[in-house]
């Protein structure tokens, strides 16, 4: 109880001090004004007598001015000068104070970098637009604008160039806005536009969104550097009603535009999306999914499953690829296509991946030494310069041979930061770990990259393999990749072997490894262990020392 009372006392002291300061300034102003008025009266009262005496003495040589009155006049003149100077200083001080207050108000309402409105003043500005639109029977459209992958550009170009990009972005947006509109920067790379428009003219809003997308896509030159940014835009429209105040409408529009913007990002970025009521449900599901991932990591709900990799020539198992599975108490078995992107966005993919790799290394220790373990790595993990060291630490802790581990890197990762990828691959290969280029054919890898990066294997994406038997185009792509693999001495694994027809077609192109549902669904660690035991492909199992102890010792 003591602390709030002290806080209240401090508040009252601050408030009292704030009141005293204007009072003191007012008192000083009154004193200065009083001195000036008194000096004027004294000058009028004494000046005529003294000046008359001085004039008689100088002109006629008769008499002399009264010394006391003369001194009083001189003092009076000094007071007049002092009073006038003080009055002029007060006027200057008042003007500066007024200018400072106006500047403080402007800074409190606007973004310091771009000059747009800031988050603090946005709600009131949109609410005023809603009121203005209601008076003329119109509606308000709110656009949430978020720059795509701005953080990456900011890191590459530098923060000074990033600030220049934000300033130019704000300028371009404001140049496109009609007269009855507001533009605000929420912080970071997020901007808000609110526009009054006539009802039933959504096409005009769409045209404005297209112009914003096109305008922001134009390259920005800053400090000799070329920055190219795109934007995702969410749009929501609404109007004031008798049941809802303008402030409530403004809050709803901002919230809905935000939801629509995230939908635009999920649809591929550099586009706009209208708010739809189903987005509210998607947001709740997304929130539950994020919390479920956090809780599931703590409770160990994420487990590795394993898909067999087969030598297509002999039909023998050569290893397994680890696949992530989430066994959620609420949602059941969750597909990795659902939770992996979310884990990446909320920054938990590294923790999730490393937890699964740790379990998989322990599982694979029980397999025959000839069987390999393949693990997919997220593009985000490739940006971590310490990932290779942590992976090696996991191998040492599990006492797992690096030569049995294969890391799979997707082709799109090569465009993230080729220097970092090369350093990571080299570091892992120096320890004996093999590196595969996954999903080959879906990205834009050049022959130069394949030649300079020391890959051990390339994997043909399942989209080409699964349609191989019925698509001449897919067959041509697979044939070209197989020829490339032979020419560069790179072994090939084909994903998506799901039928005997696909298997037969693959064999015509050369010697492959393959994986797919033709050889069974991905299985849990226990299921894999049972199958390998039947095939005689389990390695030496660790002895259970407790089995040789007497029952009494085991109980103890």
N, C-alpha and C positions, 0 to 999 in steps of 0.2 A: 504493500500500500504506500510505502514511503516514496518510492521512485516516481509514481504518477503525480504525487503531490509536489515533489520537487520540480518535476517537469512543468506542472501548472504554474508554479511560482516563477520559474525561469521564463515561461511564456508571458506572464504578466509583466515581469521586469522588461522584457524585450518590447512588449506593446507600449509600456509606459515610456521607455526610452524613445520609441518611435514618435510618441506624442509630444515629448519634451522638445525634441530637436526642432520641429516646426515652430513651437512657441518661442524658443530662443531666437530663431531667425526672425520671427515677426517682431519681437521686442527690439532686436538690433535695427530693424527697418524703421520702427517708430522713433527710436532715439535719433537715428540719422536724419529723419524727416523733421523731427522737433528742433534739432540743432540748426538745420537749414532755415526753417521758418523763423526761429528766434533771431538768427543772424540777419535775416532780411529786415525784421522789425527794428533791430538795433541800428542797422545801416540807415534806414529811413529816418530814425529818431535823431541820431547823432551826426549823420553825414552832412545835413544842410547847415547845421551850426558850425561844425569844424571847417567845412569847405568854404563857407562864407568868410570866416576869420582868416583863413589862409589866403583867400583872394584879396581881402583888404590889405593884408600885410604885404603881399607881393606887388599889388598895383599902386596903392596909395602910401605905403610905408607907414601906415597907422596901426598901432596895436599889434598884438601877436596872438596866435591861436592858443586856446586852452590846452595845456600839456596833457591833462588827464583825459579830456575828451579826444584829443588826437590819438593818444595811446589806445583809447577804447575803440576808435575808428579802425586803427591798424589791426587790432585784435578781431574786430568785427569782419574785416576783409579776409583775414586768415580763416575765420570760421566759415565764411561764405565759400572760399576755395575748398576747404576740407569737406564741407557739406555737399558741395556739387560733385567733387571727386567720389565721395562715398555713394552718392545717389547714382552716378554713372556706373560705378563698380557693381552696385546692387542690380541695376538693369542688365548688365552683362552677365552677372551670375544667374539671374532669373532666366535669361535667354538660353544660357548653357544648360541649366537644369532642365528646362523644358525640352531642349534638344536631346539631352541624355535620356529623359523619360520616354520620349518618342522612339528613340533608338532601342531602348530596353523593351518597349512594347513590341516593336517590329521584330527584334531578335526572339522574343518569346513566342511570336506567332509564325515565324518563318524558319526554314531550314538554312543554316549558316552557309552550306556549300553551294546549293543551287538557287536559293532565293525563293523557292516554292513555299507554300504553306507547309507546316510540320504536323505531326500527329496530334499535338495538343490542340491546335486550332481547326483541325479537319472536321470533327463532328459538328461543331457550330456552323461552319461554312456550308456543309452539305445540308444541314437542317434549314438554313436560310434559303438555300436553293429550293428545297422541298416546299417551303412556305410560298416562295415566289411563284413556283410552278402551279401550286394549288390555286392561287388567285387568278391565273389565266387559263385554268382548266387543262394544264399540261402535266407531264410526268418528268421524272428524273432518271437518267441512266448513270450508273456508277461503273467505272472500269478499273479493275485491279491489274496493274501492269508489272510484271516481274521479268527482269532480264535473265535470259537463259545462260547458265554456266558462266555468270559474271565473275564468280570467285576464282575460277581457274584462270580467266583472262587477267584478273587483277594480280594474281600471283606471278604470272608470266611476264606481264608488262611493267609491274611495279605499281605501288599505291598512288603515286603522283599521276601516272597515266590513267589509273582507274578513276581518280577524282575528275580528270578531264572528260572521261567518257560519261560520267554521271552528269556533269554540267551540260555537256552537249546533248545528252538524252533529254534532260529537262527542257532545254531550249527548243528542241525539235517537237516535243509533245505540246508545249505551250503555243508554238507557231501553228499547230493544226487545230487548236481548240476554237470553237465559236465564241461569241461575245459573252453569253450567259453560261459560264462554266468556271470551275475551280480546278487547280492542279496542285497536288501535294506530294511530298516525298515522305514515306513512312519510316525511312531509314534503310541502310544497306542499298540494295538495288530494287526496291519496291516503290512504285509510284501509284497514285490514285488520281483519276479524273472523274469529275461529275459534271453532267451536261443536262440542260433542260431541252426537251424535245416534244414535239406534238405527238399525242397518242396515236397508236396504230401506224407508226412510221419507224418500226424497228430496222427496216432496211437502211435507213439513214445512219443509224448507230453502227450497223455492220460495215457500211462503207467507211465510216470514221475509224473503226477498228482496223480495217484493211490498210487504210492510209498510215495509221500509226505503225503497224507491222512493217510496211514497206519503207517508211521513213527511217525507222530505227535500224533496219537491215543495211542501210547505206554505210560503207566503211567510215570510220572516224580516224583521222590522222592527228596524233598528239605526240609532240616531241620527236617527230620523225618515225614514230611507230604506227603501225596500221592495226586498228582494233575493229573487229567485226562482231557485233552482238545482235541477237534476235530477242524477241519478247513473247511471253505467253500472257494472254489477256483474258480475264474473266469478266463477264458482263451481267449486271442485274438491273432491273427496272422496277420502279414503284412510284406511288403517289400517296399524298396525305389523304386520310379519310376522317370522317367524323369520330370514329372510334379510336383512331391512333394519332398521337401527336407527331409533329415533324421530326423531333429528336428520335423517337422510336423507329420511324421509317428510315431515317438516316443510318441508324445502327444496323438495322436488318439488311439494308442495301450493301453496306460495307462487308458484312459477314457473308452474304450470298455471293458477292463478287469475288471474295477470297476463295470460296469453295469452287467457283467456276474456273478460277485461274489454275488451281491445282488439277482440275480436270483437263484443262488445255495442255498442261505439262505432261500428263499421263498419255495424252493422245499424240504426243510427238513433238511438242514445243513449236515455237514460231507460228502460232495460230491463236484464234480466240474461241471461247466457248461460252454459251449462255447458261445461266443458272437453271437447274432443273430440281424439282423437289426431291428426286431420288438421291441427289448428292448429299442431303442431310443424313440419310441412312448409310451411305457409303462412308461419310466422315465418322459416324459412330462406330461402324465396323472397323475402319482404319485405326481409330483410337483404341478399340478393344484389342486389335491385332498387335499394335505396338506394345501395349501393356502386357499382353500375353507372351510376346517374345521375351521381354525383360524378365517376367516371372518364370517362364519356361527355362531360360538359361540357368536360373538359380536352382530350379527343381530338377534339372537334368532331363527335360522332356525331349530334347533334340538328340537323335541317335543316328549312327551311320547305317545305311543299307548298302548292299554290294551287288553290282551287276557283273556277270561273268564276261571275261574277254577270252575269245576262242581263236585258235589257229585254224583258219578256214580250210587249210590243206589237210590237216590230220584230225581235226575235230577235238583236239585236246585243250583243256583249260590252261591258259598261260598266266592269268591273273584276274584281278577284280578292280573295277572303278568304284570308289566310294561316292555315294549319293546321300545328300542330307534328307532326313525325314523328321517331321515334327509330329509327335503323338500328343495331341492336346486333349486334356480332359473335357474341354467344352466343345471343340470342333472336330475331334477325332484325328484321323491321319490327314495332315495338311500338306498340299502339294508344294514343293520347293519354289515353283514359279510364283506362288503367292507370297511366301514369307521372305525369300531371299532378297528381292528388291526393297522390301520394307526394312529389313535388317541393314541393308546398305545405306538407305536414306537416314536412318536414325543412328548410324555410327556403331552398330554392334556386329557387323559382319566379320571383323577380325576376331573378336572374342568367340563368336559362334563357330567360325571355321577352325580355329585352333583347338577349341574344345573337342570338336568332332575328329580332327586329325589325331589328337592324343588318344582317343578311344580306339580309332582305327588302327593305329600302330600296335596297340596291345592286342587287338583281335588278330591282326595279320601275323604276329609272332607265332601263333599256333599253326599257321599254314606251312606247307612244304616250302623249303628254301628256294625252289624254282619259281614260285608264284610271286607276281609283283602286285603292288598296291598303287593305284592311280588316284590322284587327288586334284580336284579343280580349285583354282585360286581366283578370287575376285579381283577385278581391275583395281579396286581401292587398295587391296593389300600390296599390289605391285608398287604403289606410290610410297610405301613404308620402307625406308632404307634399312630398318632393323629386322625386317621380316626373315631374311635368310638366316640371321643369327638365332632368332627365336626358333625357327624350324630345326636347325641343327641341334639346339638345346633339347628339343622334344625327342629327336632321334636318339640322342645320348641317354636321356632319361629312360626311354623305352628299350634301350639296347637293341635297336632295329637297324639292320644294315642299310646304309644310304643307297647302295646299288639296287635294292629291291623297291625303292620309292620312285615314282614318276609323277612329276608336277605338270599339270595341264594348264596352259595359258591360252585364252581365247584370242582369235586373230585381231579383234577390235582393240585389244590392249596395246598393240604395237603402235597405235596412233596417239596413245596417252602421252608418253615421254620415252622415246626410243632409247635415250642415253641411260635412263634409270632401269629400263627393262633389260638392256644389254648387261649392265653391271650386276643386276640380280641373277640373270641366267648364268653368267660367268662364275659368280660366287657359288651358286648351287652346284654347277657342274664340277667345280674344283673339288667338291666334297664327294663326288661320285653319284649324285642325284641326276636322273635323266629328265629331260624337258620335252614335252609334246606341244605342238601347236594345234589347239582344239578348234573345231568348227571351221576348218579350212574350206575356203570357197565362198564364205558369206561376207567376208570383209574385203579389204583392198591391199593385201600384202603384195609387195613387189618381189621380183626374183632377187633383187639386191638385198632386201631384208632377210630373205630365206638363206641367202649365201653368207651374209655377215653375222647373223645370229646363229649360234651353234645348237640348233634343235636336233633332237635324237629321233623324232617321229612326227608325222603329221596325221591328223584325224579328219576324215571326210565328214562333213556335216550330215546329220541324219536326213535332212530335207531332200538331199540328192539321192541318198542310198535307198530310202524307203520307196521312192517312186521310180527306181531304176528299171524295173521290169515293164513299166507302162509309159515311160517318157523317154523319147529319143534325146531330148535336150539334156536330161539328167545323165543319161548314158554317155553322152559326149563329154560332159563335165567330169564324170568319174574316170573316163578313159584318159582325159588330159591330165588329171591329177596323178593318176597311176604312172603315166609316162614321165611326169615331172619328178615323182618320187624315185623312179628307177634312175633317171639321169643324175639326180643329186645324191643318190645312195641313201635315201631316207625311207625307212620302213613306213608302212601305212596301216592305219586302223580305220575300219569303216563302221560308223555308228548307224543304228536303225535297221539291222538285219532282222526283218520280221516275218519273212516267208521263205519257203524253199525256192521260189522263183527268183527272189532277190539274191539268195545265196548262189544259185546257179549262174546268174548274170555276173556277179562279182568275180567268180572264179575264172571267167573268160579274160579278165583284165590283169591277172597276175596273182601274186602271193600276198594275201592280206591277213591281218587279224580282224576279227569282227566282234561286235556285241550288239545285242538287241533281244527282243521278246521271243524270237525263234528259239533262243537257248534258255528261256525262263525269265520270270519277273525278278526285279531286284529283291534280295532276300536279307533277312536280319542276320546278325553275327552267328546266332545259334543255329539257324537253318543252314548257313554256309558251312559251319563246322561239321554238322551231321553229314552233309553231302560229301564233303572232302574226306571224312572218315570212311565212308562207303567206297570211295575211289582210291583209298590209300594215299591221300595227298596231304595228310597232316604231318607236321614236323614232330621232332621229339618233344613230348609233353613234360613240363616240369614235374619233378617228383613231389608228392605231398608228404612231407616229413612226418606229419601227424599220423599217417597211416601205419607207420612202424612203431609208434609209441603204444604202450599199454593203455587200456581203456581208462584207467584211473588218471594217467597223465593227460589224456585228451580232455577229460572232463574238467581237470584243473585248469 
